[in-house]
Amino acid sequence: MILPALFFYLFAGVCVASAVMVIVSRNPVHSVLYLILAFVNASGLFVLMGAEFLAMILIVVYVGAVAVLFLFVIMMLDVDFLELREGFIQYLPVGVVIGGIFLFELLLTVGAWVINPGISKTITAPIPTNVSNTEALGLVLYTKYVHYFQLSGMVLLVAMIGAIVLTLRHKASVKRQDINVQNARTPEMAMAMRKVAPGQGLQDSDAAEWVK
């Protein structure tokens, strides 16, 4: 019992310290690295709770995709954060007011939150005890909620296609491949017969056509 408690305090302490460093760090790259450390320790807490599916999702999705994407975007765009902080003092009173409202709402929610004693009775199907929680979640997700799962996948697919279409820019100076033109190409379009007099070669008037 002592060993799990030690791991809990270790993961929890490092997670809270990393979360604080995300906000305190002046370098945005360091903030992203501390964010990754916070995610890793949070996944360790999920493992201690027996929720290994949430732990793997936290590592694969957030650490493996979101946090790394943030890191590459920050490093590639080379954003001037000193310029962004120029109006910090000007908007500080508004930020303090909004932050105070959020803090009041959080305290009100935590203070008035009570677990419903009959929440366990709302489960429509019993949870199997002979399988892991990952397998049990898969059994529910791909049977009872399979239509919602497919619908969410379609929504994400449409969002991805929309993002690509909105950000795609065609440049006139860049040659692009046109499959229809390539398939409709005939031998007459690909080559031309020219009768060249001996010792004269091609004339300058034919240069444009040959380049085309």
Number of C-alpha atoms within 10 A of each C-alpha: 5 7 7 11 11 11 14 18 12 14 20 17 14 18 24 14 14 21 18 15 18 22 12 12 13 12 10 18 17 15 20 22 19 23 21 25 19 25 21 21 23 21 23 24 22 18 15 16 12 13 16 18 17 17 21 17 13 21 21 12 12 17 21 13 13 13 19 16 14 15 18 13 13 15 12 9 8 9 12 9 11 9 8 9 10 9 10 10 10 10 9 11 11 11 13 11 11 12 12 12 12 12 12 12 12 12 12 11 11 10 9 8 9 8 6 7 7 8 8 8 9 7 9 7 8 7 13 11 8 8 10 14 17 12 13 14 14 13 15 13 14 13 11 10 13 14 12 12 13 12 12 12 12 12 10 12 12 12 12 11 10 12 11 11 10 8 8 9 8 9 8 7 6 7 8 9 8 8 9 8 9 9 8 8 11 10 7 8 8 7 9 9 6 8 7 10 8 6 6 7 9 13 8 8 8 10 10 8 9 10 6 5
